[in-house]
Amino acid sequence: MFACTILRGIAKSSKFVNVVLPVRALRMKPLYHKLVVKIGTNVLSQDNGLLDIHVMECIVADIAALYQQGVQIVVVSSGAVGSGRAVLHVHEKISAVTARQVLAAVGQVRLMNTYAQLFDKHALQCAQVLVTKEDFRDRRHYLNMQNCLEGLLAHGIIPIVNENDVVSVTELMFTDNDELSGLLSSMIQAEALVILTNVDGIFDGNPRDPSSRLLSVIDTKKVDLEKIISPEKSSFGRGGMLTKAAIARKLTLVGITVRIAHGKKPHILRDIVAGKPVGTTFLPRKNASSIKRWVAHAEGYEKGTVYVNEGAVRVLTASNTAASVLPVGITRIEGEFEKGDIVRLCADTAHAGHEHVLGYGMVQYNSARARELIGKAHQKPLIHYDYLFIAV
C-alpha cells in the first residue's frame, strides 16, 4: 500500500538560496491548470552523483510561482537511489536487489529533506508519497490513492511521489518513473505531463549528432518513433527516450498533452506553462473518462484475452465511433475472468504468427458466460464502450 508523509523544512541552511522569479512571470495566464512533473535522476544529479541543489532550487521556485497562479502540480521525483549512492558504499557481497533497497532507504530521506527545506523557503509544504505497482492494480486501492492526492492538492500541499524502491523488487517494479508519472497523470486527470530530462526533447536522430533535428511537435498517429529514437538509457536512472515516447503515446490517446524538455534549463517549467515552444510536445487526442484512463494502463494486469474477427476490428478501430465489444464479433477467449476484471483485446490473427493487441477493457460478465455467447448476435456487450480503451 502507498505511504504518504507531509513534510516541512526544519533546518535553515545557508546553502539553500531563494530563487526569485520576475513579477512578469506571475501575471501570465497558465496554459495548464493541473499537471504532473516528472524529474529524472540525471536532472537532479551532478556528474559525481550528488544532488544538484541549484537545479532543484530553480524547479521548486518555478513550482512555487505556478502555485501562486493556481496551477496544481504533482511531482514525480527520481533520485533516491542516486542520492544514497552518493553517500554510501554498499558491500560487494550483497545482491543487487538488496543494494538498491539499502541505497533507496538512505537516499530517500536525504532527497525529501532537501525538497522540504526548499519548499519551506516559499512557505509551502510538500508530502512524500511512496507507491508500488501493486497500488494501481486494484480499483479500490487506486481510488484511495487518488483521493489522497486530490486531498493534498486541495490543501495546497505539493505531493512528491516516488516508487517505494525499498520494497519494490522484480514484478513489483515500474518500468521506471516515466511509467509511474503516466499512471498518475491519468489518475488525477491532469491536462499535461511534463517530463524533465537531460536533453532538449525528441530528435530525429542521435541527440549528440549535430545534424539531428529537434522535433518540436509530434502526432504519434503519424510518426513511428521506434524508427528514429536511439534506445539509450540514462546513466543513473532506468528509463530511456523510447520508454518516454511509449508513455506519451498512451497518454495522448486519452487526451493528455505530454511535454519533454531539458530540466536543467532555468525556469523551464515556467516557460512550458506559459506556452513557450520549448522541448517536444506530444499532441493529445480526445479526452477520456477516469475509468478509461485507468483501463488504458492495465497492460500486465489482465486476467484473460478476448479475440475478435476482422469485422469487429474495423468497427472498434474506426475513427469517431463509440463501439462496444459484442459477442457476435468474438472468435475465442483465453483465460478465466470474472465480472469487473480487465482483459486484453486482440485481433484474431494467430494464423499470421503474431498477436495484434487492440487494447484493454473491463468485462461485464465472466468468462464462462462469455464463451457461451461467442458468435451470437443481439447479446449484451462483453466490454461496454465506457470501459474500453483502444490503443491503435
C-alpha positions as CSV (number, residue, x, y, z in Angstrom):
1,M,0.0,0.0,0.0
2,F,1.2,3.5,-0.7
3,A,2.5,5.7,2.1
4,C,2.1,9.4,2.5
5,T,4.0,11.8,4.8
6,I,3.7,15.5,5.0
7,L,6.9,17.4,5.5
8,R,8.2,20.9,6.3
9,G,11.7,22.1,6.1
10,I,13.3,22.1,9.6
11,A,16.8,23.3,9.2
12,K,17.5,26.8,7.7
13,S,20.6,26.0,5.8
14,S,22.6,28.8,4.2
15,K,23.2,26.7,1.1
16,F,19.5,26.9,0.1
17,V,19.1,30.2,-1.6
18,N,15.8,31.6,-2.7
19,V,15.3,31.8,-6.5
20,V,13.1,34.8,-7.2
21,L,11.0,34.9,-10.4
22,P,10.3,38.2,-12.2
23,V,6.9,39.7,-11.3
24,R,6.0,39.5,-15.0
25,A,6.1,35.7,-14.8
26,L,3.4,35.7,-12.2
27,R,1.0,37.6,-14.4
28,M,1.0,35.2,-17.3
29,K,-2.2,33.1,-17.9
30,P,-1.2,29.5,-17.4
31,L,-1.6,27.1,-20.3
32,Y,-2.3,24.2,-17.9
33,H,-4.0,24.2,-14.5
34,K,-3.3,20.7,-13.4
35,L,-0.1,18.8,-14.4
36,V,2.3,16.1,-13.3
37,V,6.0,17.0,-13.4
38,K,8.4,14.0,-13.6
39,I,12.0,14.9,-12.7
40,G,14.6,12.5,-13.9
41,T,17.7,11.3,-12.0
42,N,20.0,12.9,-14.5
43,V,18.3,16.3,-13.9
44,L,18.6,16.1,-10.1
45,S,22.2,14.7,-10.1
46,Q,25.6,16.2,-10.8
47,D,28.2,14.2,-12.7
48,N,29.5,12.8,-9.4
49,G,26.1,11.6,-8.4
50,L,25.5,14.2,-5.7
51,L,22.2,16.2,-5.7
52,D,22.3,19.3,-7.9
53,I,20.9,21.8,-5.4
54,H,20.9,24.7,-7.8
55,V,18.7,22.8,-10.3
56,M,16.4,21.7,-7.5
57,E,16.1,25.3,-6.3
58,C,15.1,26.5,-9.8
59,I,12.5,23.8,-10.2
60,V,11.0,24.4,-6.8
61,A,10.9,28.1,-7.4
62,D,9.0,27.5,-10.6
63,I,6.5,25.2,-8.9
64,A,6.0,27.8,-6.2
65,A,5.4,30.5,-8.7
66,L,2.9,28.4,-10.6
67,Y,1.2,27.5,-7.4
68,Q,0.6,31.2,-6.9
69,Q,-1.1,31.2,-10.3
70,G,-3.5,28.5,-9.3
71,V,-1.7,25.6,-11.0
72,Q,-1.9,22.2,-9.2
73,I,1.2,20.1,-9.6
74,V,2.1,16.6,-8.6
75,V,5.9,15.9,-8.7
76,V,7.3,12.5,-9.6
77,S,10.9,12.7,-8.4
78,S,13.6,10.2,-9.1
79,G,16.9,10.4,-7.3
80,A,16.6,8.3,-4.1
81,V,18.9,5.6,-5.2
82,G,21.4,8.1,-6.7
83,S,21.2,10.2,-3.6
84,G,22.0,7.2,-1.4
85,R,24.8,6.1,-3.7
86,A,26.5,9.5,-3.3
87,V,27.0,9.0,0.5
88,L,27.0,5.2,1.0
89,H,29.2,2.5,-0.4
90,V,27.4,-0.9,-0.2
91,H,29.2,-4.1,0.4
92,E,30.1,-6.0,-2.7
93,K,28.8,-9.3,-1.2
94,I,25.2,-8.3,-1.1
95,S,22.9,-8.8,-4.0
96,A,22.0,-6.0,-6.5
97,V,18.4,-6.0,-5.2
98,T,19.4,-5.6,-1.6
99,A,21.9,-2.9,-2.6
100,R,19.2,-1.0,-4.4
101,Q,16.9,-1.3,-1.3
102,V,19.7,0.0,1.0
103,L,20.6,2.9,-1.2
104,A,16.9,3.9,-1.6
105,A,16.2,3.8,2.1
106,V,19.2,6.1,2.8
107,G,18.8,8.3,-0.2
108,Q,15.0,8.9,0.1
109,V,15.5,10.6,3.4
110,R,18.1,13.0,2.0
111,L,16.1,13.7,-1.1
112,M,12.9,14.5,0.8
113,N,14.7,16.6,3.4
114,T,16.2,18.7,0.6
115,Y,12.8,19.2,-1.0
116,A,11.2,20.1,2.3
117,Q,13.7,22.8,3.0
118,L,13.5,24.2,-0.5
119,F,9.7,24.4,-0.4
120,D,9.8,25.9,3.1
121,K,11.7,28.9,1.6
122,H,8.5,29.6,-0.4
123,A,6.2,28.9,2.6
124,L,4.9,25.7,1.0
125,Q,4.5,22.2,2.4
126,C,5.3,19.1,0.5
127,A,4.3,15.5,1.1
128,Q,6.2,12.3,0.4
129,V,4.0,9.6,-1.3
130,L,5.7,6.3,-1.9
131,V,3.9,3.7,-4.1
132,T,4.4,0.3,-5.8
133,K,2.9,-1.0,-9.0
134,E,0.6,-3.2,-6.9
135,D,-1.2,0.0,-5.7
136,F,-2.5,0.6,-9.3
137,R,-3.8,-3.0,-9.9
138,D,-6.8,-2.9,-7.5
139,R,-9.5,-0.4,-8.4
140,R,-10.3,0.3,-4.7
141,H,-6.6,0.9,-3.9
142,Y,-6.4,3.1,-7.0
143,L,-9.3,5.3,-5.8
144,N,-7.8,5.5,-2.3
145,M,-4.6,6.8,-3.7
146,Q,-6.5,9.2,-6.0
147,N,-8.4,10.6,-3.0
148,C,-5.2,11.1,-1.1
149,L,-3.5,13.1,-3.9
150,E,-6.6,15.2,-4.5
151,G,-6.8,15.9,-0.8
152,L,-3.2,17.1,-0.7
153,L,-3.7,19.3,-3.7
154,A,-6.9,20.8,-2.2
155,H,-4.9,21.8,0.9
156,G,-2.1,23.5,-1.1
157,I,0.4,20.7,-0.4
158,I,2.8,19.6,-3.1
159,P,2.8,15.8,-3.4
160,I,6.2,14.3,-4.3
161,V,5.8,10.8,-5.5
162,N,8.4,8.1,-5.9
163,E,8.5,4.4,-6.3
164,N,9.0,2.7,-3.0
165,D,12.3,1.2,-4.0
166,V,12.8,-0.3,-0.5
167,V,10.0,-2.9,-1.2
168,S,9.6,-2.7,-5.0
169,V,11.6,-5.6,-6.5
170,T,11.2,-7.7,-9.7
171,E,7.5,-7.9,-10.7
172,L,6.5,-5.1,-8.3
173,M,8.7,-2.6,-10.0
174,F,7.6,0.0,-12.5
175,T,9.5,0.0,-15.8
176,D,10.8,3.4,-14.4
177,N,9.3,6.6,-13.1
178,D,8.2,7.6,-16.6
179,E,5.6,4.8,-16.3
180,L,4.7,6.0,-12.8
181,S,4.2,9.5,-14.0
182,G,2.0,8.3,-16.8
183,L,-0.2,6.4,-14.4
184,L,-0.5,9.4,-12.1
185,S,-1.4,11.7,-14.9
186,S,-4.3,9.5,-15.8
187,M,-5.3,9.1,-12.1
188,I,-5.6,12.8,-11.3
189,Q,-6.9,13.7,-14.8
190,A,-4.0,16.0,-15.5
191,E,-4.1,18.3,-18.5
192,A,-0.4,17.6,-19.1
193,L,2.6,15.5,-18.1
194,V,5.9,17.3,-18.2
195,I,9.0,15.0,-18.3
196,L,12.2,16.8,-17.4
197,T,15.2,15.0,-18.7
198,N,18.8,15.9,-19.6
199,V,18.2,16.5,-23.3
200,D,16.1,19.1,-25.1
201,G,13.4,16.7,-26.3
202,I,12.9,14.1,-29.1
203,F,15.3,14.3,-32.0
204,D,15.1,12.7,-35.5
205,G,18.5,11.1,-34.8
206,N,21.1,10.8,-32.1
207,P,20.9,14.0,-30.0
208,R,24.7,14.1,-29.9
209,D,24.8,14.3,-33.7
210,P,24.8,18.0,-34.8
211,S,22.8,17.1,-37.8
212,S,19.9,15.8,-35.7
213,R,16.8,18.0,-35.6
214,L,14.6,18.6,-32.6
215,L,11.0,17.5,-33.2
216,S,9.1,20.3,-31.5
217,V,5.6,18.8,-32.1
218,I,4.7,15.1,-32.6
219,D,1.5,13.5,-33.6
220,T,2.0,9.8,-32.6
221,K,-0.6,8.7,-35.1
222,K,1.7,9.9,-37.9
223,V,5.2,9.3,-36.6
224,D,6.8,5.9,-36.0
225,L,9.1,6.9,-33.1
226,E,10.8,3.5,-32.8
227,K,12.5,4.2,-36.1
228,I,14.1,7.4,-35.1
229,I,14.8,7.2,-31.3
230,S,18.0,5.8,-30.1
231,P,17.3,3.1,-27.4
232,E,19.7,4.5,-24.9
233,K,19.1,4.7,-21.2
234,S,20.2,7.3,-18.7
235,S,23.4,6.8,-16.8
236,F,21.8,6.9,-13.3
237,G,18.1,6.0,-14.0
238,R,16.4,3.0,-15.6
239,G,14.5,4.8,-18.3
240,G,15.2,5.9,-21.9
241,M,13.6,8.0,-24.6
242,L,11.8,5.1,-26.1
243,T,10.0,4.5,-22.8
244,K,9.1,8.1,-22.6
245,A,7.7,8.1,-26.1
246,A,5.6,5.0,-25.4
247,I,4.1,6.6,-22.3
248,A,3.5,9.8,-24.3
249,R,1.6,7.9,-27.0
250,K,-0.6,6.2,-24.4
251,L,-1.4,9.4,-22.6
252,T,-2.2,11.3,-25.8
253,L,-4.8,8.7,-26.7
254,V,-6.7,9.6,-23.5
255,G,-6.4,13.4,-24.1
256,I,-3.3,14.3,-22.0
257,T,-0.6,16.5,-23.5
258,V,3.0,15.4,-22.9
259,R,6.0,17.7,-22.9
260,I,9.6,16.5,-22.8
261,A,12.2,19.2,-22.1
262,H,15.6,19.8,-20.6
263,G,15.2,20.0,-16.8
264,K,18.5,21.8,-16.2
265,K,17.5,24.9,-18.2
266,P,16.5,27.8,-15.9
267,H,12.7,28.2,-15.4
268,I,11.8,25.5,-17.8
269,L,8.5,24.8,-16.1
270,R,7.5,28.5,-16.2
271,D,8.2,28.6,-19.9
272,I,6.2,25.4,-20.6
273,V,3.2,26.5,-18.6
274,A,3.4,30.0,-20.3
275,G,3.0,28.2,-23.7
276,K,6.5,28.8,-25.0
277,P,7.7,26.4,-27.7
278,V,10.4,24.6,-25.7
279,G,11.2,20.9,-25.9
280,T,8.9,18.4,-27.6
281,T,5.1,18.4,-27.4
282,F,3.1,15.3,-28.0
283,L,-0.4,16.4,-29.2
284,P,-3.4,14.9,-27.4
285,R,-6.5,13.5,-28.9
286,K,-10.0,13.3,-27.4
287,N,-10.4,13.3,-23.7
288,A,-11.3,10.1,-21.9
289,S,-13.2,9.3,-18.7
290,S,-11.5,8.5,-15.4
291,I,-12.3,4.8,-15.8
292,K,-11.0,4.7,-19.4
293,R,-7.7,6.3,-18.2
294,W,-7.4,3.6,-15.6
295,V,-8.1,0.8,-18.1
296,A,-5.6,2.4,-20.5
297,H,-2.8,1.5,-18.1
298,A,-3.9,-2.1,-17.5
299,E,-1.2,-3.8,-19.5
300,G,0.2,-6.6,-17.4
301,Y,-2.8,-6.7,-15.1
302,E,-5.2,-8.6,-17.5
303,K,-6.9,-11.8,-16.4
304,G,-7.5,-13.1,-19.9
305,T,-7.5,-12.4,-23.7
306,V,-10.5,-11.9,-25.9
307,Y,-10.1,-12.3,-29.7
308,V,-12.3,-10.7,-32.3
309,N,-12.8,-11.1,-36.0
310,E,-11.9,-8.7,-38.8
311,G,-15.3,-7.1,-38.9
312,A,-15.1,-6.2,-35.2
313,V,-11.6,-4.9,-35.6
314,R,-12.8,-2.5,-38.3
315,V,-15.6,-1.2,-36.2
316,L,-13.6,-0.9,-33.0
317,T,-10.7,1.0,-34.6
318,A,-12.8,3.3,-36.8
319,S,-12.4,7.0,-36.0
320,N,-15.1,8.8,-34.1
321,T,-17.0,5.5,-33.4
322,A,-18.3,4.6,-30.0
323,A,-18.3,0.8,-30.3
324,S,-18.5,-1.9,-27.7
325,V,-17.2,-5.5,-27.8
326,L,-20.1,-7.7,-28.7
327,P,-20.3,-11.5,-28.5
328,V,-21.1,-11.7,-32.3
329,G,-17.6,-10.4,-33.1
330,I,-15.7,-12.6,-30.6
331,T,-14.0,-15.7,-32.1
332,R,-12.3,-17.2,-29.0
333,I,-11.4,-16.5,-25.4
334,E,-8.3,-17.4,-23.4
335,G,-8.0,-17.4,-19.6
336,E,-10.6,-17.2,-16.8
337,F,-12.1,-13.9,-15.6
338,E,-14.9,-12.6,-13.5
339,K,-17.2,-9.5,-14.0
340,G,-15.1,-6.4,-13.4
341,D,-11.8,-8.0,-14.4
342,I,-9.5,-6.4,-17.0
343,V,-8.9,-8.4,-20.2
344,R,-6.7,-7.8,-23.2
345,L,-8.4,-7.4,-26.6
346,C,-6.7,-8.8,-29.7
347,A,-7.4,-9.2,-33.4
348,D,-7.7,-12.9,-34.2
349,T,-4.6,-13.1,-36.4
350,A,-2.9,-16.1,-34.8
351,H,-2.5,-17.7,-38.2
352,A,-0.2,-14.8,-39.2
353,G,2.2,-15.8,-36.4
354,H,1.8,-12.8,-34.2
355,E,-0.7,-11.1,-31.8
356,H,-2.2,-7.8,-32.8
357,V,-3.2,-6.1,-29.5
358,L,-6.1,-3.7,-29.9
359,G,-6.5,-2.5,-26.3
360,Y,-7.9,-3.4,-22.9
361,G,-11.3,-3.4,-21.3
362,M,-13.3,-4.2,-18.2
363,V,-15.7,-7.2,-18.7
364,Q,-19.4,-7.1,-17.8
365,Y,-19.7,-10.8,-17.2
366,N,-17.5,-13.8,-16.5
367,S,-15.5,-16.0,-19.0
368,A,-17.9,-18.9,-18.7
369,R,-20.9,-16.8,-19.8
370,A,-18.8,-15.1,-22.5
371,R,-17.8,-18.5,-24.1
372,E,-21.5,-19.5,-24.2
373,L,-22.3,-16.3,-26.2
374,I,-19.4,-16.4,-28.7
375,G,-20.6,-15.5,-32.2
376,K,-24.2,-14.8,-31.1
377,A,-26.0,-11.6,-32.1
378,H,-28.2,-9.3,-30.1
379,Q,-26.4,-10.0,-26.8
380,K,-25.2,-7.7,-24.0
381,P,-21.7,-6.3,-24.7
382,L,-18.9,-8.2,-23.0
383,I,-17.0,-4.9,-22.9
384,H,-19.0,-1.7,-23.0
385,Y,-17.5,1.3,-24.8
386,D,-17.3,3.2,-21.5
387,Y,-14.9,0.6,-20.1
388,L,-12.9,0.0,-23.3
389,F,-9.5,1.5,-24.3
390,I,-8.4,1.1,-27.9
391,A,-4.7,1.6,-28.3
392,V,-4.5,1.7,-32.1
